[in-house]
Amino acid sequence: MSTVYDIPLRTLDGAATSLADHRGKAVLVVNVASKCGLTPQYEGLERLQKRYADRGFTVLGVPCNQFGGQEPGSAEEIQTFCSATYGVSFPMLEKIEVNGPGRHPLYAALTEVPDASGEAGDITWNFEKFLVGTDGQVVGRFRPRTEPEAAEVTGAIEAQLGA
């Protein structure tokens, strides 16, 4: 059976990668944007990265410009913004589409997973979060307004890390 590990990806600087590079870790995949009202969530995402990285966890940022044109920058501009404004240390992927006919295969797989209320389907806005478990299966979906450090997110991460 294939998993999200099998989907080819590119880093923000264009290098080939995949979630297989994080095999055995819990990964929080988040579609991000630099000019959104939810952009301050980068702070909570970075705190999660620092808090859990040593235990086998990473955040994976996925820039997307499909919601109000709120991620218009180039890869270099996105990288500079994230590091200078929020001190982002977690990996960032290239800018992709998460909905519609150009939807990246990663998001084709992720959007099949329902949230806590049982709803699957399209990404609703920037900063929607998916937790990929240590076995490569998607184990949680959290809508954009759910803060990165909300109890349901940290509880799901800790369950994957065996805490």
CYANA upper distance limits for C-alpha pairs under 8 A (distance plus 0.5 A):
  2 SER  CA      6 ASP  CA      6.88
  3 THR  CA      7 ILE  CA      8.28
  3 THR  CA    136 GLY  CA      6.46
  3 THR  CA    137 GLN  CA      7.12
  4 VAL  CA     19 LEU  CA      7.10
  4 VAL  CA     20 ALA  CA      8.49
  4 VAL  CA    106 LEU  CA      7.09
  4 VAL  CA    109 ALA  CA      7.59
  4 VAL  CA    136 GLY  CA      6.74
  4 VAL  CA    137 GLN  CA      7.80
  5 TYR  CA     18 SER  CA      6.68
  5 TYR  CA     19 LEU  CA      5.14
  5 TYR  CA     20 ALA  CA      4.95
  5 TYR  CA     23 ARG  CA      7.91
  5 TYR  CA    136 GLY  CA      6.75
  6 ASP  CA     18 SER  CA      7.55
  6 ASP  CA     19 LEU  CA      7.95
  6 ASP  CA     20 ALA  CA      7.41
  7 ILE  CA     18 SER  CA      6.68
  7 ILE  CA     19 LEU  CA      7.90
  7 ILE  CA    105 PRO  CA      7.33
  7 ILE  CA    106 LEU  CA      6.80
  8 PRO  CA     16 ALA  CA      7.74
  8 PRO  CA     17 THR  CA      6.85
  8 PRO  CA     18 SER  CA      5.64
  9 LEU  CA     16 ALA  CA      6.53
  9 LEU  CA     17 THR  CA      5.60
  9 LEU  CA     18 SER  CA      5.49
  9 LEU  CA     19 LEU  CA      8.34
  9 LEU  CA     93 LEU  CA      7.82
  9 LEU  CA     94 GLU  CA      8.46
 10 ARG  CA     14 GLY  CA      5.83
 10 ARG  CA     15 ALA  CA      5.81
 10 ARG  CA     16 ALA  CA      5.12
 10 ARG  CA     17 THR  CA      5.83
 10 ARG  CA     18 SER  CA      7.86
 10 ARG  CA     93 LEU  CA      6.27
 10 ARG  CA     94 GLU  CA      6.19
 11 THR  CA     15 ALA  CA      5.72
 11 THR  CA     16 ALA  CA      7.00
 11 THR  CA     17 THR  CA      7.00
 11 THR  CA     91 PRO  CA      8.08
 11 THR  CA     92 MET  CA      6.48
 11 THR  CA     93 LEU  CA      4.53
 11 THR  CA     94 GLU  CA      5.68
 12 LEU  CA     75 ALA  CA      6.26
 12 LEU  CA     79 GLN  CA      8.03
 12 LEU  CA     92 MET  CA      6.03
 12 LEU  CA     93 LEU  CA      4.98
 12 LEU  CA     94 GLU  CA      4.55
 12 LEU  CA     95 LYS  CA      7.70
 13 ASP  CA     75 ALA  CA      7.21
 13 ASP  CA     76 GLU  CA      8.23
 13 ASP  CA     93 LEU  CA      8.44
 13 ASP  CA     94 GLU  CA      7.62
 14 GLY  CA     94 GLU  CA      7.26
 17 THR  CA     21 ASP  CA      7.31
 18 SER  CA     22 HIS  CA      8.42
 19 LEU  CA     23 ARG  CA      7.18
 22 HIS  CA     26 ALA  CA      8.37
 22 HIS  CA     27 VAL  CA      7.95
 23 ARG  CA    134 THR  CA      7.11
 23 ARG  CA    135 ASP  CA      7.71
 23 ARG  CA    136 GLY  CA      7.46
 24 GLY  CA     56 GLY  CA      7.83
 24 GLY  CA    133 GLY  CA      8.43
 24 GLY  CA    134 THR  CA      4.91
 24 GLY  CA    135 ASP  CA      6.66
 24 GLY  CA    136 GLY  CA      8.20
 25 LYS  CA     56 GLY  CA      5.23
 25 LYS  CA     57 PHE  CA      5.66
 25 LYS  CA     58 THR  CA      7.70
 25 LYS  CA    133 GLY  CA      7.44
 25 LYS  CA    134 THR  CA      5.14
 25 LYS  CA    135 ASP  CA      8.42
 26 ALA  CA     56 GLY  CA      6.89
 26 ALA  CA     57 PHE  CA      5.22
 26 ALA  CA     58 THR  CA      7.03
 26 ALA  CA    131 LEU  CA      7.41
 26 ALA  CA    132 VAL  CA      6.17
 26 ALA  CA    133 GLY  CA      5.24
 26 ALA  CA    134 THR  CA      5.30
 26 ALA  CA    157 ILE  CA      7.40
 26 ALA  CA    160 GLN  CA      6.86
 26 ALA  CA    161 LEU  CA      7.64
 27 VAL  CA     57 PHE  CA      6.26
 27 VAL  CA     58 THR  CA      5.50
 27 VAL  CA     59 VAL  CA      6.11
 27 VAL  CA     60 LEU  CA      7.19
 27 VAL  CA    131 LEU  CA      6.21
 27 VAL  CA    132 VAL  CA      5.56
 27 VAL  CA    133 GLY  CA      7.18
 27 VAL  CA    134 THR  CA      8.24
 28 LEU  CA     57 PHE  CA      8.47
 28 LEU  CA     58 THR  CA      6.92
 28 LEU  CA     59 VAL  CA      5.16
 28 LEU  CA     60 LEU  CA      6.46
 28 LEU  CA    129 LYS  CA      6.90
 28 LEU  CA    130 PHE  CA      6.04
 28 LEU  CA    131 LEU  CA      5.00
 28 LEU  CA    132 VAL  CA      6.78
 29 VAL  CA     59 VAL  CA      6.59
 29 VAL  CA     60 LEU  CA      5.32
 29 VAL  CA     61 GLY  CA      6.67
 29 VAL  CA     62 VAL  CA      7.63
 29 VAL  CA    129 LYS  CA      6.17
 29 VAL  CA    130 PHE  CA      5.62
 29 VAL  CA    131 LEU  CA      6.85
 29 VAL  CA    132 VAL  CA      7.95
 30 VAL  CA     59 VAL  CA      7.96
 30 VAL  CA     60 LEU  CA      6.76
 30 VAL  CA     61 GLY  CA      5.68
 30 VAL  CA     62 VAL  CA      6.33
 30 VAL  CA    127 PHE  CA      6.01
 30 VAL  CA    128 GLU  CA      6.16
 30 VAL  CA    129 LYS  CA      5.11
 30 VAL  CA    130 PHE  CA      7.05
 31 ASN  CA     61 GLY  CA      6.58
 31 ASN  CA     62 VAL  CA      5.02
 31 ASN  CA     63 PRO  CA      6.02
 31 ASN  CA     64 CYS  CA      6.59
 31 ASN  CA     98 VAL  CA      8.36
 31 ASN  CA    126 ASN  CA      6.19
 31 ASN  CA    127 PHE  CA      5.56
 31 ASN  CA    128 GLU  CA      6.48
 31 ASN  CA    129 LYS  CA      7.65
 32 VAL  CA     39 THR  CA      7.89
 32 VAL  CA     61 GLY  CA      6.60
 32 VAL  CA     62 VAL  CA      6.12
 32 VAL  CA     63 PRO  CA      5.19
 32 VAL  CA     64 CYS  CA      6.67
 32 VAL  CA     71 GLU  CA      8.37
 32 VAL  CA    126 ASN  CA      6.04
 32 VAL  CA    127 PHE  CA      5.69
 33 ALA  CA     39 THR  CA      6.80
 33 ALA  CA     63 PRO  CA      6.20
 33 ALA  CA     64 CYS  CA      6.73
 33 ALA  CA     65 ASN  CA      7.51
 33 ALA  CA     70 GLN  CA      6.19
 33 ALA  CA     71 GLU  CA      5.26
 33 ALA  CA    126 ASN  CA      6.77
 33 ALA  CA    127 PHE  CA      8.05
 34 SER  CA     39 THR  CA      6.33
 34 SER  CA     70 GLN  CA      6.82
 34 SER  CA     71 GLU  CA      5.96
 34 SER  CA     78 ILE  CA      7.68
 34 SER  CA     81 PHE  CA      7.85
 34 SER  CA     82 CYS  CA      8.25
 35 LYS  CA     39 THR  CA      7.01
 35 LYS  CA     70 GLN  CA      5.25
 35 LYS  CA     71 GLU  CA      6.73
 36 CYS  CA     70 GLN  CA      6.21
 36 CYS  CA    126 ASN  CA      7.95
 38 LEU  CA    126 ASN  CA      7.82
 38 LEU  CA    127 PHE  CA      7.53
 38 LEU  CA    144 PRO  CA      8.32
 38 LEU  CA    145 ARG  CA      8.08
 39 THR  CA    127 PHE  CA      8.40
 40 PRO  CA     44 GLY  CA      8.24
 41 GLN  CA     45 LEU  CA      6.73
 41 GLN  CA    127 PHE  CA      8.16
 41 GLN  CA    147 GLU  CA      7.24
 41 GLN  CA    148 PRO  CA      7.18
 42 TYR  CA     46 GLU  CA      6.54
 42 TYR  CA     86 TYR  CA      6.87
 42 TYR  CA     88 VAL  CA      7.92
 43 GLU  CA     47 ARG  CA      6.79
 43 GLU  CA     86 TYR  CA      6.59
 44 GLY  CA     48 LEU  CA      6.71
 44 GLY  CA    147 GLU  CA      7.81
 44 GLY  CA    148 PRO  CA      5.87
 44 GLY  CA    149 GLU  CA      6.48
 45 LEU  CA     49 GLN  CA      6.76
 45 LEU  CA     59 VAL  CA      7.34
 45 LEU  CA    148 PRO  CA      6.17
 45 LEU  CA    149 GLU  CA      8.07
 46 GLU  CA     50 LYS  CA      6.75
 46 GLU  CA     59 VAL  CA      8.35
 46 GLU  CA     86 TYR  CA      8.24
 46 GLU  CA     87 GLY  CA      8.04
 46 GLU  CA     88 VAL  CA      6.41
 46 GLU  CA     89 SER  CA      7.50
 46 GLU  CA     90 PHE  CA      7.68
 47 ARG  CA     51 ARG  CA      6.44
 48 LEU  CA     52 TYR  CA      6.48
 48 LEU  CA     53 ALA  CA      8.35
 48 LEU  CA     59 VAL  CA      8.12
 48 LEU  CA    148 PRO  CA      7.92
 48 LEU  CA    149 GLU  CA      7.49
 49 GLN  CA     53 ALA  CA      5.86
 49 GLN  CA     57 PHE  CA      7.60
 49 GLN  CA     58 THR  CA      6.22
 49 GLN  CA     59 VAL  CA      6.51
 49 GLN  CA     89 SER  CA      8.24
 49 GLN  CA     90 PHE  CA      7.14
 50 LYS  CA     54 ASP  CA      8.41
 52 TYR  CA     56 GLY  CA      7.30
 52 TYR  CA     57 PHE  CA      6.03
 52 TYR  CA     58 THR  CA      7.93
 53 ALA  CA     57 PHE  CA      5.21
 53 ALA  CA     58 THR  CA      6.28
 55 ARG  CA    161 LEU  CA      7.20
 56 GLY  CA    161 LEU  CA      7.44
 57 PHE  CA    157 ILE  CA      8.49
 57 PHE  CA    161 LEU  CA      8.24
 58 THR  CA     90 PHE  CA      7.12
 58 THR  CA     91 PRO  CA      8.45
 59 VAL  CA     90 PHE  CA      6.25
 59 VAL  CA     91 PRO  CA      7.51
 60 LEU  CA     90 PHE  CA      6.79
 60 LEU  CA     91 PRO  CA      5.81
 60 LEU  CA     92 MET  CA      6.24
 60 LEU  CA     93 LEU  CA      7.77
 61 GLY  CA     90 PHE  CA      7.85
 61 GLY  CA     91 PRO  CA      6.84
 61 GLY  CA     92 MET  CA      5.04
 61 GLY  CA     93 LEU  CA      6.63
 62 VAL  CA     92 MET  CA      6.46
 62 VAL  CA     93 LEU  CA      5.59
 62 VAL  CA     94 GLU  CA      7.13
 62 VAL  CA     95 LYS  CA      6.80
 62 VAL  CA     96 ILE  CA      7.70
 63 PRO  CA     71 GLU  CA      7.25
 63 PRO  CA     92 MET  CA      8.15
 63 PRO  CA     93 LEU  CA      7.42
 63 PRO  CA     94 GLU  CA      7.09
 63 PRO  CA     95 LYS  CA      5.04
 63 PRO  CA     96 ILE  CA      7.03
 64 CYS  CA     70 GLN  CA      8.47
 64 CYS  CA     71 GLU  CA      6.51
 64 CYS  CA     95 LYS  CA      5.78
 64 CYS  CA     96 ILE  CA      5.92
 64 CYS  CA     97 GLU  CA      6.43
 64 CYS  CA     98 VAL  CA      7.58
 64 CYS  CA    126 ASN  CA      8.10
 65 ASN  CA     69 GLY  CA      5.44
 65 ASN  CA     70 GLN  CA      6.12
 65 ASN  CA     71 GLU  CA      4.98
 65 ASN  CA     72 PRO  CA      6.56
 65 ASN  CA     95 LYS  CA      7.97
 65 ASN  CA     96 ILE  CA      8.22
 65 ASN  CA     97 GLU  CA      7.87
 66 GLN  CA     70 GLN  CA      8.08
 66 GLN  CA     71 GLU  CA      8.46
 66 GLN  CA     97 GLU  CA      7.13
 66 GLN  CA     98 VAL  CA      8.14
 66 GLN  CA     99 ASN  CA      8.32
 67 PHE  CA    125 TRP  CA      6.61
 67 PHE  CA    126 ASN  CA      7.19
 71 GLU  CA     78 ILE  CA      8.43
 73 GLY  CA     77 GLU  CA      5.91
 73 GLY  CA     78 ILE  CA      6.37
 74 SER  CA     78 ILE  CA      6.64
 75 ALA  CA     79 GLN  CA      6.65
 75 ALA  CA     94 GLU  CA      7.45
 75 ALA  CA     95 LYS  CA      7.93
 76 GLU  CA     80 THR  CA      6.61
 77 GLU  CA     81 PHE  CA      6.54
 78 ILE  CA     82 CYS  CA      6.60
 79 GLN  CA     83 SER  CA      6.66
 80 THR  CA     84 ALA  CA      6.25
 80 THR  CA     85 THR  CA      8.49
 81 PHE  CA     85 THR  CA      6.02
 81 PHE  CA     86 TYR  CA      8.11
 82 CYS  CA     86 TYR  CA      5.90
 82 CYS  CA     87 GLY  CA      6.82
 82 CYS  CA     88 VAL  CA      5.98
 83 SER  CA     87 GLY  CA      4.75
 83 SER  CA     88 VAL  CA      5.36
 83 SER  CA     89 SER  CA      7.72
 96 ILE  CA    103 ARG  CA      8.09
 96 ILE  CA    104 HIS  CA      6.97
 97 GLU  CA    102 GLY  CA      6.48
 97 GLU  CA    103 ARG  CA      5.39
 97 GLU  CA    104 HIS  CA      6.31
 98 VAL  CA    102 GLY  CA      8.20
 98 VAL  CA    103 ARG  CA      5.28
 98 VAL  CA    104 HIS  CA      6.47
 98 VAL  CA    107 TYR  CA      5.94
 98 VAL  CA    108 ALA  CA      8.19
 98 VAL  CA    122 ASP  CA      8.33
 98 VAL  CA    123 ILE  CA      7.27
 99 ASN  CA    103 ARG  CA      5.28
 99 ASN  CA    104 HIS  CA      8.38
 99 ASN  CA    107 TYR  CA      8.01
 99 ASN  CA    122 ASP  CA      6.46
 99 ASN  CA    123 ILE  CA      7.02
103 ARG  CA    107 TYR  CA      6.94
103 ARG  CA    108 ALA  CA      6.96
104 HIS  CA    108 ALA  CA      6.84
105 PRO  CA    109 ALA  CA      6.86
106 LEU  CA    110 LEU  CA      6.75
107 TYR  CA    111 THR  CA      6.22
108 ALA  CA    112 GLU  CA      7.41
109 ALA  CA    113 VAL  CA      8.15
110 LEU  CA    130 PHE  CA      7.65
110 LEU  CA    138 VAL  CA      7.61
111 THR  CA    120 ALA  CA      6.41
111 THR  CA    121 GLY  CA      5.47
111 THR  CA    122 ASP  CA      6.45
111 THR  CA    123 ILE  CA      7.43
112 GLU  CA    120 ALA  CA      6.03
112 GLU  CA    121 GLY  CA      6.46
113 VAL  CA    119 GLU  CA      8.42
113 VAL  CA    120 ALA  CA      5.83
113 VAL  CA    121 GLY  CA      8.07
113 VAL  CA    138 VAL  CA      7.62
113 VAL  CA    140 GLY  CA      8.23
113 VAL  CA    141 ARG  CA      7.45
114 PRO  CA    118 GLY  CA      5.41
114 PRO  CA    119 GLU  CA      5.12
114 PRO  CA    120 ALA  CA      4.38
114 PRO  CA    121 GLY  CA      7.95
114 PRO  CA    140 GLY  CA      8.46
114 PRO  CA    141 ARG  CA      7.06
115 ASP  CA    119 GLU  CA      5.87
115 ASP  CA    120 ALA  CA      6.84
115 ASP  CA    140 GLY  CA      7.30
115 ASP  CA    141 ARG  CA      5.23
115 ASP  CA    142 PHE  CA      6.65
115 ASP  CA    143 ARG  CA      7.94
116 ALA  CA    140 GLY  CA      8.39
116 ALA  CA    141 ARG  CA      7.64
116 ALA  CA    142 PHE  CA      8.12
123 ILE  CA    128 GLU  CA      7.24
124 THR  CA    128 GLU  CA      7.89
124 THR  CA    143 ARG  CA      8.11
124 THR  CA    144 PRO  CA      7.93
125 TRP  CA    144 PRO  CA      6.69
126 ASN  CA    144 PRO  CA      6.64
127 PHE  CA    143 ARG  CA      7.97
127 PHE  CA    144 PRO  CA      5.19
127 PHE  CA    145 ARG  CA      8.16
128 GLU  CA    141 ARG  CA      8.13
128 GLU  CA    142 PHE  CA      6.52
128 GLU  CA    143 ARG  CA      5.33
128 GLU  CA    144 PRO  CA      4.72
128 GLU  CA    145 ARG  CA      8.37
129 LYS  CA    141 ARG  CA      6.24
129 LYS  CA    142 PHE  CA      5.46
129 LYS  CA    143 ARG  CA      6.86
129 LYS  CA    144 PRO  CA      7.44
130 PHE  CA    138 VAL  CA      7.39
130 PHE  CA    139 VAL  CA      8.13
130 PHE  CA    140 GLY  CA      6.07
130 PHE  CA    141 ARG  CA      5.01
130 PHE  CA    142 PHE  CA      6.80
131 LEU  CA    138 VAL  CA      6.31
131 LEU  CA    139 VAL  CA      6.17
131 LEU  CA    140 GLY  CA      5.38
131 LEU  CA    141 ARG  CA      6.89
131 LEU  CA    156 ALA  CA      8.30
131 LEU  CA    157 ILE  CA      7.96
132 VAL  CA    136 GLY  CA      6.27
132 VAL  CA    137 GLN  CA      6.03
132 VAL  CA    138 VAL  CA      4.77
132 VAL  CA    139 VAL  CA      6.25
132 VAL  CA    140 GLY  CA      7.68
133 GLY  CA    137 GLN  CA      5.91
133 GLY  CA    138 VAL  CA      6.48
133 GLY  CA    139 VAL  CA      6.39
133 GLY  CA    160 GLN  CA      6.52
134 THR  CA    160 GLN  CA      7.03
134 THR  CA    161 LEU  CA      8.45
140 GLY  CA    156 ALA  CA      7.70
142 PHE  CA    146 THR  CA      6.67
142 PHE  CA    153 VAL  CA      7.94
146 THR  CA    150 ALA  CA      7.11
148 PRO  CA    153 VAL  CA      6.92
148 PRO  CA    154 THR  CA      8.25
149 GLU  CA    153 VAL  CA      6.78
149 GLU  CA    154 THR  CA      6.45
150 ALA  CA    154 THR  CA      6.80
151 ALA  CA    155 GLY  CA      6.17
152 GLU  CA    156 ALA  CA      6.64
153 VAL  CA    157 ILE  CA      6.76
154 THR  CA    158 GLU  CA      6.52
155 GLY  CA    159 ALA  CA      6.59
156 ALA  CA    160 GLN  CA      6.94
157 ILE  CA    161 LEU  CA      6.82
158 GLU  CA    162 GLY  CA      6.52
158 GLU  CA    163 ALA  CA      5.53
159 ALA  CA    163 ALA  CA      6.45
